[in-house]
């Protein structure tokens, strides 16, 4: 009996030890992506998946555990898989044959009626009407047949399919090249797709691996958009024409995408962690699965307004950039949002040279409302809130603190004392929580209105919002006047006047303060962002599952909404890419990118250099090549073309080893093989891009470029140089003569610091280089830096 009890206790202890070991291992597991490079063309998808399962089973030591650990098997554009792995598993699998890299499943975040007219795409001819019954549009729209049959892949938060922006009236059959499908799920059936919205899929396995099984009370588990962001970006890129659209009467007009007859395929990758959360994560493994699927489905381009901030290691650690490389190989240009972390330097996201990275600007439309401070000041602000003019006592939020003055200054939840706020207009400062949430906080405390002031970092940019109470946003300069007024008057009062829409605003565009700024941390010899587009107060379609503010307590429903971000600028570029794909189906991704960049304008509508929110001249690190000019991009004259070999050589010039380059390109021993054919690797600055950047001019440097004539006839191009301050620029030859379409010509640019110029270490100077034949202007930004270590 005693021996039997001992045996039972031993078994119990062994069982408990096993449970503890299993529990500890499970707790230490996190989701990672195992990247194996290009797929093997001789293998079927199911055979590749079997290899992945075998590798994971070997790593875990038990084939039965594979199903619970495997998240995705990637089999289309690249080979690899996402799985839940412990540190020990990661170490073991990293050493397996065929594994190039293992990186964490990091979380990313999400980053119009007037904009197309502002960009010069929509110009009216009073003699007739276009295909949509509107006054005749510019030649690019008609030339491109409004982007008909071009397929835009939107990787975002999903779509609200019932929106009028996705109606398919008058559409022809779905292009035969399309291989995708409409996946059913919660509140989404195949009937929600049509000839406009031709594909809809959702990817949530990586989210569930990190957060547990989804709660259908929190998330709509389908491609249906419950936050609004994805619907907004999709309609901006390729939305159908919808008349009489506005945000509470603001910006009334006809909504349309850049390519109004393009087809849209949606890939939902972002999900809520809790009900009414406003910062929904989008996990890298889900994003990579979506991009992989989009390439297999047959999209012509991708628009991705997601990011996680700049990477600090190498491009081999950038999962989205790696997928963009595979897309480039298939002729698919990926358009990325540059991020909303400006105006600080080195905040730009998506630094790879084969994608197109977009910054944000204002346009020539403002939603204006004025604030009257007693009889002293009348300040101009912005709003899209519908209210009648009100006058009430004015109080600073910091004077109305419940307990914490700092929290009250920012109008954080539960920070205001209702006894001090009731019946008053409250001044709040931007920062930390959502702008619309601040209005909700004031409203819940009994305030009757809000003035939302920019902090110093936000400068003069003003985002117009649809608040739950009368509210006006004002600039940092005006915010200082408000605080001075309240401190100097015993009975301060304010009047919030009803807002209105103003067109023809000058100067426009202005680079907005939130737009992320270069130089790139990982590729300093590559200019990023590439270009800017409207991203401030953009009006587009919205999800009716969300309120205009997307915050708890706001139960309003709208079909169209006005929001801001590089997320909004990105689909503007994507829409134009779709038009260019329609007009020039034989152009490579690099040719389209070049056309957009070299025809972009560097001046505003006041004929001055484009400025920033601090009222300074914007540098190329803020504005890239400038504001895109869609009609000019269709006929750029010359383009800078780069292909797989060019990009691979560039990676080798960054001193990446063969493994790092293979991670990105899928090619083994690339640098060794290329090095055998070259005497030496060129400088990273020699990559054939439509911008010219030398991050450190430690000594005189000559860089080369090659342009291709895409006009139908020959032409002679002469050079115009605006040299960076203190830099001598010599170009040979200074004239390029083309005899036929497709002809290529090389030129060489020599940069030398002038003897008399004292350039501060760590500083940059800017200029431009333009080829012109009298009709076309092919302009490239010229960026020169100096780190102070070399001779001059």
C-alpha positions in Angstrom: 0.0 0.0 0.0 2.8 2.4 0.9 4.7 1.6 -2.3 1.5 2.1 -4.3 1.1 5.6 -2.7 4.7 6.5 -3.4 4.3 5.4 -7.0 1.1 7.5 -7.3 2.9 10.5 -5.9 5.8 10.1 -8.3 3.4 10.0 -11.2 1.6 13.1 -9.9 4.9 14.9 -9.5 6.1 13.9 -13.0 2.7 14.9 -14.4 2.9 18.3 -12.6 6.5 18.8 -13.8 5.4 18.2 -17.4 2.5 20.6 -17.0 4.8 23.3 -15.6 7.3 22.7 -18.3 4.6 22.8 -21.0 3.1 25.9 -19.4 6.5 27.7 -19.2 7.2 26.8 -22.8 3.8 28.0 -24.0 4.1 31.3 -22.1 7.5 31.9 -23.7 6.3 31.4 -27.2 5.7 34.4 -29.4 4.8 34.5 -33.1 7.7 34.8 -35.6 8.0 34.7 -39.3 10.4 32.1 -40.8 11.6 33.5 -44.1 13.0 31.1 -46.8 13.2 33.3 -49.9 11.8 32.6 -53.3 9.5 29.6 -53.8 10.6 26.7 -55.9 8.7 26.8 -59.2 8.8 23.0 -59.6 6.8 22.6 -56.3 3.1 22.9 -55.9 1.7 25.0 -53.0 0.7 22.0 -51.0 4.1 20.5 -51.4 5.7 23.7 -50.0 3.3 23.7 -47.1 4.2 20.1 -46.3 7.9 21.1 -46.2 7.0 23.9 -43.7 5.0 21.6 -41.5 7.9 19.1 -41.5 10.3 21.8 -40.5 8.1 23.0 -37.7 7.4 19.5 -36.5 11.1 18.8 -36.3 11.7 22.0 -34.4 8.9 21.4 -31.9 9.9 17.7 -31.5 6.3 16.6 -32.1 4.4 16.6 -35.4 1.1 16.7 -33.5 2.0 20.1 -32.2 2.3 21.7 -35.6 -1.4 22.5 -36.1 -1.5 24.5 -32.9 1.7 26.4 -33.6 1.5 27.1 -37.3 -0.1 30.4 -38.2 0.6 30.8 -41.9 2.3 28.9 -44.7 3.5 31.3 -47.3 3.7 29.7 -50.8 3.1 32.3 -53.5 5.5 35.2 -53.8 7.9 33.7 -51.3 8.4 30.6 -49.2 8.2 30.7 -45.4 5.8 30.4 -42.5 4.6 32.2 -39.4 4.5 30.2 -36.2 4.5 30.4 -32.4 8.0 29.7 -31.3 10.0 29.8 -28.1 13.6 31.3 -28.0 14.9 27.7 -28.1 12.8 26.9 -31.2 14.0 30.1 -32.9 17.6 29.1 -32.3 17.0 25.6 -33.7 15.0 26.6 -36.7 17.4 29.4 -37.6 20.1 26.9 -38.3 18.1 24.7 -40.6 18.9 24.5 -44.3 16.9 26.9 -46.4 16.1 29.3 -43.5 17.4 32.8 -44.3 15.9 34.8 -41.5 13.6 34.6 -38.5 12.0 37.9 -37.4 9.2 38.8 -34.9 5.6 39.3 -35.9 5.6 43.0 -35.0 2.4 45.1 -34.9 1.9 47.9 -37.4 -0.6 50.7 -37.2 -2.8 52.6 -39.7 -1.0 55.8 -40.7 -12.2 63.4 -51.8 -14.2 66.1 -53.4 -11.5 68.7 -54.1 -8.1 67.0 -54.2 -8.2 65.8 -57.8 -9.1 69.3 -59.0 -6.3 70.7 -56.9 -3.8 68.2 -58.4 -4.8 69.3 -61.9 -6.3 65.9 -62.9 -9.8 67.3 -63.0 -10.1 70.3 -65.3 -13.3 71.2 -66.9 -14.2 71.8 -70.5 -17.5 73.7 -70.7 -18.3 72.3 -74.1 -19.4 68.8 -73.1 -19.6 66.1 -70.5 -17.6 63.0 -69.6 -18.5 59.4 -69.3 -19.9 60.0 -65.9 -22.2 62.8 -66.9 -19.8 65.4 -65.4 -18.1 68.2 -67.3 -15.2 66.8 -69.3 -12.2 65.7 -67.3 -8.6 66.2 -68.2 -7.0 64.1 -71.0 -5.3 61.7 -68.6 -8.6 60.4 -67.2 -10.1 59.9 -70.7 -6.8 58.5 -72.0 -6.7 56.0 -69.2 -10.4 55.3 -69.5 -10.6 56.3 -65.8 -8.3 53.3 -64.9 -10.7 50.7 -66.3 -9.7 47.1 -65.6 -6.6 48.1 -63.5 -6.8 46.2 -60.2 -5.8 48.0 -57.0 -4.9 45.9 -54.0 -5.8 47.6 -50.8 -4.1 46.2 -47.7 -5.9 47.9 -44.8 -8.8 47.6 -42.4 -11.3 46.2 -44.8 -14.2 47.9 -46.7 -17.8 48.9 -46.3 -19.2 47.4 -49.5 -22.5 49.1 -49.5 -20.9 52.5 -49.9 -21.9 54.3 -53.1 -18.2 54.7 -53.8 -18.1 51.0 -54.7 -21.1 50.7 -56.9 -20.5 49.0 -60.3 -23.0 50.7 -62.6 -21.9 50.5 -66.2 -18.9 48.2 -65.5 -17.8 45.6 -67.9 -17.1 42.0 -66.8 -14.3 41.3 -64.3 -10.9 41.0 -66.1 -10.0 37.5 -67.0 -6.5 37.9 -65.4 -8.2 38.1 -62.0 -7.6 35.0 -59.9 -8.9 36.2 -56.5 -12.2 35.7 -54.7 -14.7 37.1 -52.3 -14.3 35.3 -49.0 -17.4 35.1 -46.8 -17.4 35.9 -43.1 -19.4 37.8 -40.4 -21.8 40.2 -42.1 -20.1 39.6 -45.5 -21.2 37.3 -48.3 -20.1 36.8 -51.9 -23.0 39.1 -52.9 -21.2 42.0 -51.3 -18.6 41.9 -54.1 -19.5 43.1 -57.6 -17.7 44.2 -60.8 -16.1 47.1 -58.9 -15.2 45.4 -55.6 -13.9 42.2 -57.2 -12.1 40.6 -54.2 -12.3 40.7 -50.4 -10.2 38.6 -48.0 -9.3 38.8 -44.3 -6.2 37.7 -42.4 -6.3 37.4 -38.6 -4.2 34.4 -37.6 -1.3 36.4 -36.5 -3.6 38.7 -34.4 -5.1 35.6 -32.7 -1.7 34.1 -32.1 -0.8 37.2 -30.1 -4.2 38.1 -28.5 -6.1 34.8 -28.4 -9.3 33.9 -30.3 -11.2 36.8 -31.6 -14.4 37.9 -29.9 -17.1 38.5 -32.5 -18.6 41.2 -30.2 -15.4 43.2 -30.6 -14.5 42.4 -34.2 -16.4 41.8 -37.4 -14.5 38.7 -38.5 -14.6 39.3 -42.2 -13.4 41.8 -44.8 -16.1 44.3 -43.6 -14.5 47.5 -42.3 -15.6 48.5 -38.8 -13.2 51.4 -38.3 -13.5 53.4 -41.5 -9.8 53.7 -42.5 -9.8 51.0 -45.2 -13.0 52.3 -46.7 -11.6 55.8 -46.8 -8.3 54.8 -48.5 -10.0 52.5 -51.0 -12.5 55.1 -52.1 -9.7 57.7 -52.4 -7.7 55.4 -54.7 -10.4 54.0 -56.9 -13.8 55.0 -55.7 -16.7 55.5 -58.2 -18.2 58.9 -58.9 -20.7 59.9 -56.2 -22.4 63.4 -56.5 -23.5 65.6 -53.5 -21.1 64.3 -50.9 -20.0 66.2 -47.9 -19.0 66.0 -44.2 -21.9 67.8 -42.4 -22.2 70.1 -45.4 -18.5 70.8 -45.5 -16.6 70.2 -48.8 -19.8 69.5 -50.7 -19.2 68.1 -54.2 -18.7 65.0 -56.2 -16.5 62.3 -54.6 -14.4 60.1 -56.8 -11.2 58.1 -56.6 -8.0 58.8 -58.6 -8.9 56.0 -60.9 -12.8 56.0 -60.7 -13.2 52.9 -62.9 -10.4 50.8 -61.5 -11.3 47.5 -59.8 -10.7 47.1 -56.1 -9.5 44.1 -54.2 -9.4 44.4 -50.4 -7.2 42.5 -47.9 -8.2 43.2 -44.3 -5.3 42.9 -41.8 -6.1 45.2 -38.9 -8.2 44.3 -35.9 -9.5 45.7 -32.6 -8.1 44.6 -29.2 -11.2 46.0 -27.5 -14.5 47.6 -28.4 -14.1 51.2 -29.5 -10.3 51.1 -29.5 -8.8 53.7 -31.9 -5.3 52.2 -32.3 -5.9 48.8 -33.8 -2.8 46.7 -34.5 -2.0 45.2 -37.9 0.4 42.3 -37.4 3.3 41.8 -39.8 2.6 38.1 -40.4 -1.0 39.0 -41.4 0.2 41.8 -43.7 2.8 39.5 -45.4 0.1 36.9 -45.9 -2.2 39.5 -47.5 0.6 40.9 -49.8 1.5 37.3 -50.8 -2.1 36.5 -51.6 -2.6 39.8 -53.5 0.3 38.9 -55.8 -1.1 35.5 -56.4 -4.6 37.0 -57.1 -3.2 39.3 -59.8 -3.4 42.8 -58.5 -1.7 45.5 -60.7 -0.5 47.6 -57.7 -0.8 47.8 -54.0 -1.7 50.7 -51.7 -0.6 50.2 -48.1 -1.2 52.9 -45.5 0.4 50.9 -42.6 3.7 51.1 -40.8 5.5 50.7 -37.6 8.2 53.5 -37.8 11.6 53.3 -39.4 13.7 50.2 -39.1 17.1 50.7 -37.7 19.0 47.6 -38.8 19.0 46.6 -42.5 16.4 46.2 -45.2 16.7 42.5 -44.7 14.7 43.1 -41.5 11.8 44.8 -43.2 9.1 42.2 -44.0 6.9 44.6 -45.9 9.8 45.9 -47.9 10.9 42.3 -48.8 7.4 41.6 -50.1 7.5 44.9 -52.0 10.7 43.6 -53.7 8.9 40.4 -54.8 6.0 42.6 -56.0 8.5 44.7 -58.1 9.8 41.5 -59.7 6.2 40.8 -60.9 5.8 44.4 -62.2 3.6 45.4 -59.2 4.4 48.8 -57.6 3.7 49.0 -53.9 2.8 52.5 -52.6 3.5 53.0 -48.9 2.6 55.7 -46.4 5.7 57.4 -45.1 4.3 57.7 -41.5 2.9 60.3 -39.2 5.9 60.9 -36.9 7.0 64.3 -38.2 8.3 66.9 -38.0 11.3 65.2 -36.3 14.1 64.1 -38.7 14.8 60.4 -39.5 11.2 59.3 -38.8 10.4 58.2 -42.4 9.1 54.7 -42.8 9.5 52.3 -45.8 13.0 53.3 -47.0 13.5 50.6 -49.7 14.2 52.1 -53.2 11.9 49.8 -55.1 8.6 51.0 -53.5 7.1 54.5 -53.6 6.9 56.3 -50.2 4.5 59.1 -49.7 4.5 62.2 -47.5 1.4 64.3 -46.7 0.5 67.9 -47.6 -2.4 70.3 -47.4 -4.5 71.2 -50.4 -6.2 74.4 -51.5 -9.4 73.8 -49.4 -9.9 74.6 -45.8 -12.9 74.0 -43.5 -12.7 77.3 -41.6 -14.3 78.5 -38.4 -13.4 81.5 -36.3 -12.9 82.0 -32.6 -13.6 85.4 -31.1 -11.9 86.0 -27.7 -14.0 88.7 -26.0 -13.4 91.9 -28.0 -9.6 91.3 -28.4 -8.8 88.5 -30.9 -10.5 86.9 -33.8 -8.6 83.7 -34.6 -9.1 81.4 -37.6 -9.4 77.7 -37.0 -10.9 74.6 -38.6 -13.8 72.2 -38.0 -16.2 69.9 -39.8 -18.6 69.9 -36.8 -22.1 71.1 -37.6 -23.3 73.6 -35.0 -24.8 77.1 -34.6 -22.6 79.9 -33.3 -22.3 79.9 -29.5 -20.9 82.3 -26.9 -19.9 81.1 -23.4 -17.4 81.7 -20.6 -13.9 80.4 -21.5 -11.7 78.3 -19.2 -8.3 76.6 -19.7 -8.5 72.9 -19.1 -5.5 73.0 -16.8 -7.5 75.4 -14.6 -10.3 72.8 -14.5 -8.3 69.8 -13.3 -10.1 67.1 -11.3 -6.8 66.0 -9.7 -3.9 65.9 -12.2 -3.2 69.2 -13.9 -1.0 67.6 -16.6 -3.8 65.2 -17.6 -6.3 68.0 -17.5 -4.2 70.2 -19.8 -4.5 67.4 -22.5 -8.2 66.7 -21.6 -7.5 63.1 -20.9 -10.5 60.9 -19.8 -11.8 61.8 -16.3 -9.3 64.6 -15.9 -11.8 67.6 -15.8 -13.8 68.7 -12.8 -17.4 69.2 -13.9 -18.0 71.9 -11.3 -15.3 74.0 -13.1 -16.4 73.2 -16.7 -20.2 73.2 -16.6 -21.6 75.6 -19.2 -18.2 76.8 -20.4 -16.0 76.6 -23.5 -12.9 74.7 -22.6 -9.4 75.2 -24.2 -7.6 71.8 -24.5 -4.1 71.1 -25.8 -3.4 68.5 -28.5 -1.3 65.4 -27.6 -1.4 61.9 -26.2 -5.1 61.0 -26.8 -7.2 61.4 -29.9 -8.4 64.9 -30.8 -12.1 63.8 -30.9 -11.7 62.1 -27.5 -10.8 65.4 -25.9 -14.1 66.8 -27.2 -15.9 63.8 -25.6 -14.2 64.4 -22.3 -15.3 68.1 -22.3 -18.8 67.1 -23.3 -19.0 64.5 -20.5 -17.8 67.1 -17.9 -20.6 69.5 -18.9 -18.7 71.8 -21.3 -20.6 73.4 -24.1 -17.7 73.8 -26.5 -14.0 73.3 -27.1 -11.1 75.1 -28.5 -8.4 72.6 -29.5 -4.9 74.2 -29.6 -1.8 72.8 -31.3 1.3 72.3 -29.2 4.5 73.7 -30.5 5.4 70.4 -32.3 2.2 70.5 -34.4 2.9 74.0 -35.7 0.4 75.7 -37.9 -1.2 72.5 -39.4 -4.9 72.3 -38.4 -6.9 69.0 -38.7 -10.6 69.5 -39.0 -12.7 67.0 -37.0 -16.4 66.1 -36.5 -16.7 66.5 -32.8 -19.6 65.6 -30.5 -19.9 69.3 -29.4 -19.1 72.6 -31.0 -15.3 72.6 -31.4 -12.6 74.4 -33.4 -9.0 73.5 -33.8 -6.4 76.3 -33.9 -2.7 76.6 -34.6 0.1 76.7 -32.1 0.5 80.5 -32.6 -3.2 81.0 -31.9 -3.1 78.7 -29.0 -0.6 80.9 -27.2 -2.9 83.9 -27.7 -5.8 82.0 -26.1 -3.7 81.2 -22.9 -2.5 84.8 -22.7 -6.0 86.1 -23.1 -7.4 83.8 -20.3 -4.6 84.7 -17.9 -5.0 88.5 -18.5 -8.7 88.9 -18.2 -10.9 88.3 -15.2 -14.0 87.1 -17.1 -12.7 85.5 -20.3 -15.4 84.5 -22.9 -15.3 83.1 -26.4 -17.5 82.8 -29.4 -17.3 79.8 -31.7 -18.6 80.8 -35.1 -20.3 78.4 -37.5 -17.8 76.9 -39.9 -17.7 77.1 -43.7 -15.7 75.7 -46.7 -13.1 77.9 -48.3 -11.5 77.1 -51.7 -8.4 78.5 -53.4 -6.4 78.7 -50.2 -2.9 80.1 -50.7 -0.2 79.0 -50.2 -0.9 75.4 -51.1 0.4 72.8 -50.8 2.2 72.9 -47.5 3.9 69.9 -46.0 2.0 69.1 -42.8 3.8 68.7 -39.5 2.8 65.1 -38.8 4.3 63.8 -42.1 7.4 61.8 -41.4 10.7 63.2 -42.4 14.0 61.9 -43.8 16.8 61.2 -44.1 16.4 57.4 -44.0 18.3 55.7 -41.1 19.1 52.5 -43.1 19.5 54.0 -46.6 20.8 57.5 -46.2 21.9 57.7 -49.9 18.3 57.2 -51.0 15.9 60.1 -50.8 12.7 59.4 -48.8 9.8 60.3 -49.0 9.7 60.1 -52.8 6.8 62.5 -53.3 3.9 64.2 -51.4 0.1 64.2 -52.0 -2.9 65.7 -50.2 -3.3 64.1 -46.7 -4.8 66.9 -44.6 -8.6 67.0 -44.2 -9.4 64.5 -47.0 -13.0 63.7 -47.5 -13.9 60.1 -48.6 -16.2 57.2 -47.9 -16.5 55.8 -44.4 -17.7 52.6 -42.6 -21.2 52.9 -41.2 -20.1 50.5 -38.4 -18.1 53.3 -37.0 -18.9 56.9 -35.9 -16.9 59.8 -37.5 -14.7 59.9 -34.4 -14.4 56.1 -33.8 -14.5 56.7 -30.0 -16.8 55.2 -27.3 -19.9 57.1 -26.7 -20.2 58.5 -30.2 -23.1 56.7 -31.9 -23.4 58.9 -35.0 -23.4 57.2 -38.4 -21.9 58.8 -41.5 -21.3 57.6 -45.1 -18.4 60.0 -45.7 -15.9 61.4 -43.4 -13.0 63.8 -43.3 -9.6 62.6 -41.8 -5.9 63.3 -42.1 -2.7 61.4 -42.4 -0.1 60.0 -44.8 -2.6 57.2 -45.0 -4.8 59.6 -47.0 -1.9 60.8 -49.2 -0.9 57.3 -50.2 -4.1 56.3 -52.1 -3.9 59.6 -54.0 -0.7 58.3 -55.5 -2.0 54.8 -55.9 -4.9 56.2 -58.0 -2.5 57.9 -60.3 -0.4 54.8 -60.5 -3.5 52.9 -61.7 -4.1 55.5 -64.4 -0.4 55.3 -65.6 -0.7 51.5 -65.6 -3.7 51.8 -67.9 -2.0 54.3 -70.3 1.4 52.5 -70.2 0.8 48.9 -69.5 4.3 48.0 -70.6 6.1 50.4 -68.1 8.0 48.9 -65.2 7.4 49.8 -61.6 10.5 52.0 -61.7 9.4 53.8 -64.8 6.0 54.7 -63.3 7.7 55.8 -60.0 10.1 57.9 -62.1 7.4 59.5 -64.1 5.5 60.6 -60.9 8.7 61.9 -59.2 10.3 63.8 -62.1 7.1 65.6 -63.1 6.2 66.6 -59.5 6.2 70.3 -58.8 8.4 72.0 -56.3 6.3 75.2 -56.2 3.0 76.1 -54.6 0.0 77.9 -56.0 1.6 81.2 -55.0 4.6 80.4 -57.2 7.0 80.0 -54.3 8.9 77.0 -53.2 6.6 74.5 -51.3 6.8 75.3 -47.6 6.2 73.4 -44.3 4.1 74.0 -41.3 6.8 76.1 -39.7 6.5 78.5 -42.7 10.0 77.5 -43.8 10.9 76.2 -47.3 10.3 72.5 -47.2 13.4 70.4 -47.9 13.4 67.2 -50.0 13.5 65.3 -46.7 10.0 66.6 -46.1 8.6 67.0 -49.7 10.6 64.4 -51.6 10.4 65.4 -55.3 7.4 67.6 -54.6 3.7 67.5 -55.2 2.7 65.0 -57.9 1.3 66.4 -61.2 -0.8 63.5 -62.6 -1.3 64.8 -66.1 2.4 65.5 -66.6 3.3 62.1 -65.2 1.6 60.4 -68.2 4.1 62.1 -70.6 7.3 62.5 -68.6 9.7 62.6 -71.6 12.5 60.6 -69.9 12.4 58.0 -67.2 15.0 56.5 -64.8 14.6 52.7 -65.0 16.0 50.2 -62.4 15.5 46.5 -62.3 16.3 43.5 -60.1 20.0 43.5 -60.9 20.3 47.2 -60.2 18.6 46.8 -56.8 20.7 43.7 -56.0 23.9 45.6 -56.8 22.7 48.5 -54.6 22.2 46.1 -51.7 25.7 44.7 -52.2 27.0 48.3 -52.2 25.5 48.8 -48.8 28.0 46.0 -47.7 25.2 43.6 -47.0 26.5 40.0 -47.0 25.2 37.3 -49.3 22.7 36.0 -46.8 21.2 39.4 -46.2 20.8 40.0 -49.9 19.3 36.6 -50.4 16.7 37.3 -47.8 15.5 40.2 -49.9 16.1 39.0 -53.4 15.9 35.2 -53.1 19.2 34.9 -55.0 22.1 32.9 -53.5 25.6 34.3 -53.5 24.4 37.4 -55.4 27.2 39.8 -54.1 29.9 37.2 -54.8 28.7 36.6 -58.4 28.2 40.3 -59.1 31.5 41.2 -57.6 33.3 38.8 -60.0 31.9 40.9 -62.9 32.8 44.3 -61.4 36.1 45.8 -60.5 34.4 47.3 -57.5 30.8 47.8 -56.3 29.4 51.3 -57.2 28.4 53.7 -54.5 24.8 53.4 -53.2 24.3 56.8 -54.7 24.7 55.3 -58.1 21.4 53.4 -58.0 19.5 54.7 -61.0 16.8 56.6 -59.2 15.0 59.8 -60.2 16.6 61.6 -57.2 20.3 62.1 -56.5 21.5 61.9 -52.9 25.1 61.7 -51.4 24.8 61.4 -47.7 28.4 62.2 -47.0 30.5 64.3 -49.5 33.8 63.6 -47.8 35.6 64.2 -51.1 34.7 65.0 -54.7 32.3 62.4 -56.0 31.0 61.4 -59.4 27.7 59.6 -59.6 26.0 58.2 -62.7 22.5 58.1 -64.1 20.8 56.7 -67.2 17.6 58.0 -68.7 15.3 56.3 -71.2 13.4 58.3 -73.8 9.7 57.4 -73.6 8.5 60.0 -76.1 7.3 58.6 -79.5 10.0 60.7 -81.3 13.6 61.8 -80.7 14.4 65.0 -78.9 17.2 67.1 -77.6 17.4 67.8 -73.8 19.5 70.5 -72.2 20.5 70.9 -68.6 19.3 73.2 -65.9 21.1 73.1 -62.6 20.2 74.6 -59.2 23.3 73.7 -57.3 23.1 73.0 -53.5 24.6 75.9 -51.6 28.4 75.6 -51.4 28.5 72.7 -53.8 30.0 72.8 -57.3 28.0 70.6 -59.7 29.4 69.5 -63.1 27.4 67.3 -65.5 28.7 65.5 -68.5 27.4 65.6 -71.1 25.3 68.7 -70.6 23.1 67.9 -73.7 21.3 64.6 -74.4 20.2 63.9 -77.9 17.7 61.1 -78.5 16.9 59.8 -82.0 14.2 57.3 -81.2 11.8 56.0 -78.6 13.4 53.7 -76.0 16.9 55.0 -76.5 19.0 55.3 -73.4 21.6 57.8 -72.5 24.0 58.0 -69.5 25.3 61.1 -67.8 27.7 61.8 -64.9 27.3 64.2 -62.1 30.4 65.4 -60.3 29.9 67.1 -56.9 32.6 69.0 -55.1 32.4 71.2 -52.0 33.6 74.7 -52.7 36.8 75.8 -50.9 35.1 78.8 -49.4 32.1 77.0 -48.1 32.1 75.8 -44.4 29.5 73.1 -44.3 28.6 72.1 -40.8 29.1 68.4 -39.9 25.8 66.5 -40.0 24.2 69.1 -42.2 22.6 68.8 -45.7 22.2 71.2 -48.6 19.7 70.9 -51.4 19.4 71.7 -55.1 18.0 70.2 -58.3 19.0 68.9 -61.7 16.5 69.3 -64.6 16.6 68.0 -68.2 14.3 70.0 -70.5 13.5 69.9 -74.3 11.4 73.0 -74.1 8.3 71.0 -73.7 9.1 68.5 -71.0 10.9 69.1 -67.7 12.5 66.1 -66.0 13.5 67.4 -62.6 15.4 65.5 -59.9 16.1 66.7 -56.3 19.9 66.9 -55.5 20.7 66.3 -51.9 24.3 66.5 -50.4 25.3 65.8 -46.8 28.6 66.1 -45.0 29.7 64.3 -41.8 32.8 66.3 -41.2 35.3 63.4 -41.3 36.7 63.7 -44.8 38.7 66.2 -46.8 37.1 68.7 -49.1 
